[in-house]
Structure formats: C-alpha cells, structure tokens
Amino acid sequence: MTFAQAVRAPQARRVPHRLHREAVAHHRGASRHAATRIRTSSWEIRSFLLASGVIVACFLVVLLYLAQATAVSAASYEAQRLAAQRDELRRQNALLVIESARLDSPARVETEAQRLGLVRAATIRVVVTEAAAATR
C-alpha cells in the first residue's frame, strides 16, 4: 500500500459512514413519508368504508321501501278481489231469496199439487196427544 492510498483510506472509510448517515436520514424521512402515507391511506380507507356503508344502508332502505310498496299493492288487489267476490255472493243470495219466495208461494204450491193429482182434504183430523197418551 502506498502513502497516497493510506491517506485516502480513512476518507474512503468515512464515505460509507456518511452514506450510512444519509441512508438513515433518508430512511427517517421515508418513515415520516410512510407514516404520512399510512395516515392518508387510513383516512382514504375510512372514507371508502363510510361511503360504502352509506351506499349499502341506502340500498337496504330502498329494498325495504319496495318490499312495503309491493305488499301494500298486493293487499290492495286482494281487497278488490274479495270485494268483487262479496258483491257476487250478495247478488246470488238475493236471487236465491227471490227464488225461495216464488217457490213458497201458496198459488204455486196449489198448482203443483193439482198437476201431481193431489186433492184438497175436506176435513183435517187432529189427534190430541193427551188423549193418545191416556189410552196407552
């Protein structure tokens, strides 16, 4: 090793040490930058999660509204169908009451009896139940 090399050697040794200091300083700056990035990304993640939560909540509210509107509409159609069925049954009942009154009329019963060959009884015998019970 020559004298010039020996003189340069300590400087050469110091250079890596300076590079090491710069690397450490750079690393500290990088860690600050990384911490800032982490805070920024943490804020971005929170914002994203909050926005996603709001969107999901709105979606669920809309689904609930649609389910309720559909249920109300279906119930309305069912009520209309039942009202129409009730009206039809009332109409049929009225027709049956009229038919029953027509069939029960004495004039019709007499006409039908004559057609069948039945005659009116001249006398009506009444049996008293007390007398029948006493004879036994």
Secondary structure, 3 states (H helix, E strand, C coil): CCHHHHHHHHHHHHHHHHHHHHHHHHHHHHHHHHHHHHHHHHHHHHHHHHHHHHHHHHHHHHHHHHHHHHHHHHHHHHHHHHHHHHHHHHHHHHHHHHHHHHHCCHHHHHHHHHHHCCCCCCCCCCCCHHHHHHHC
